[in-house]
Amino acid sequence: MAVTPRSQWLFERPMLDINPLSGWHGHLVTLQRRNCILLVQNVTRFPLVLPALTKPDFAELNDRFVDVLMNTLLKCGANEAQMSTAQLCLRPLQLDTQCQRSEQATLTRVKLEFEQELLYHGSNISELTGYSSGAWIANMPRTIKNQGTIFPAKAMLSLLSGLA
């Protein structure tokens, strides 16, 4: 990802040896003839929805990611300490091509749930920010092989609380 004026601060931060907020997997989908990115964090399965992206949005993907992450955390009920911890762990996005079947299955479920929400509410995707949609999906249970059932919102907030 290229450095832009809105994401310069991310690139100026020192690298972390172990970043608990790393490991996001994404999927570019087209919904209502608009490009959307769906992201899921590996450990917590916390989802992010970046709807109706345009070419300038892709240029500022780091900034959009930070905006959607922080606002989705707020919608999930994150407190000030959890928000501060998330802010401290933010770093620039790095792309990778490796993805396990479990993450792919979660991304598929997130897509189906987001599509269902759009249909149920009759929402126009170009009028959404993705914050409420991500929070709604984060409260859906997820099953992870050898870990049982988790709720992504609770898992993410617990992870941030443990780091604070």
N, C-alpha and C positions, 0 to 999 in steps of 0.2 A: 504494500500500500504506500502511496506517495504521501509526503508531508504536505499539508495544506495549512493555511493560516489558522483555520479553526481547530486543527488537531495538532498543531506544533507542540503544545504543552505535553502531549502524550509521549512524543518522541524525545523530549528532553529529560524524561524520568529515567532513573537508573534501572537497569535490568534486574529482575528478581530471579534467583536460582530456582526457587519453587514458587509458582504463583497458583494459589488455590482457585482463582477465577479463570484459569486457562482451560483449554480443552473444550472449545465450542465447536459444534458441527452445524453446518448450515445447508440449506437447500433453496435454490432459486426456483420459484414457481410462478406460474401465470394464473391469476385469479381475476375475473371480471376484466380480462384483457389488460391487466396491469401487472408489472413485475413486482414480486414480493420476495423477501428473504425471511425464511423461518430458521431460527437458531435454537439449539438445545445444548445446555452445558452437560458434559459427560457425567460427572459425579452426582449432581442433584437432579438432572433432567429438567432444569429450569428453562422454560421456553421464552423466546423473544420473537415478536412479530414486527417486521419492518414492511408496512404495506405501501403500495402505489409508489414505488421508487422510480425516479427519472434519472437521466444521465448525470445531472449535477449531484444527485443523492449518492450515486455510486462513487463519484469523485471524493465525496465527503463521508465515506462509509464509516471511518473511525468515529467521527463526530456523531453520526446517526446512531451507531452502536451504543456509545456512551449515553446519549439522550434516552434511548429506548430502555436500556438496562436500568438506569437510575429511576426513571419514571415508573417502570413496571415494578421495581422494588417498592417504591412508595405506594403504589396501588395494592401491593400485597401486604402492606402494613409494616414495612421496615421502620425501625426507630432510628434516632440520630446516630447512635453508635454503629449500627449496622450500615447505614449510609456512608459514614466516614470511612469505615473499613473497606467497603466496596470501592470508594473513591481512591483510597491508597493503593489498591491492587490493580487499578486500571493501567493497561499498557496497550500499545498499538496492536492491531489485528495482524496475525500472520497466517498465511494460507498453507494448508496441507492437504494431501489427497487421501490420507488413510482414514477410514471410517469403518467401525465394526457394525455387524448386522443389528446389534441391539440399538445403537444410536440411529441407524437408518429406520428401524421399525418405529422408534419414538418420533422421529421426524415425520414419518408417514401418518402416524396417529395425530400429531399436532396439525398437520395439513387438513386432515379430515374434520377435526374438531373446529378448526378455524372456518372452513367452508360451511360447516353446519351452523355455526354462530352467524355467519353472514346471511345465510338463507333464512334462518329462524327470525332474525330481527329485520330482514329486508334492508340491510345496510349497504351503502355505497362505499366501496373500499377506498375510493379516492378522498373520502371525507374522514377517514379514521387515522388515528395516530399510532395505534397498535398497543398502547399502554394497557387499556382495559382488557383487550383481547388476550394479551399475554398473561395478565393476572388471572383472568378467568380460566385459561388453559392450565396455568400453574397450579390451580386448585383441583385438577383432575388427578386421580390416582394413576401411578405408573408401576408396572412390575419390571423388575430387573433380575436377570438370571442370578441365582445364588444369593440375592439380597432381599427378596420378597417385594412387598408393596411399599411405595413411598409416595408422599405428596410433595411435588417439586417446590412449591412455595415454602412449605415448612422446612424442607431440607436445605434450601438456599439460605433462609433466615437463620437456621441453626448453624450452618457453616460460617456465616458472617459473625454470628454471636461468639462462636468458638475462637475466632481470630481476633476479636476486639480486646 
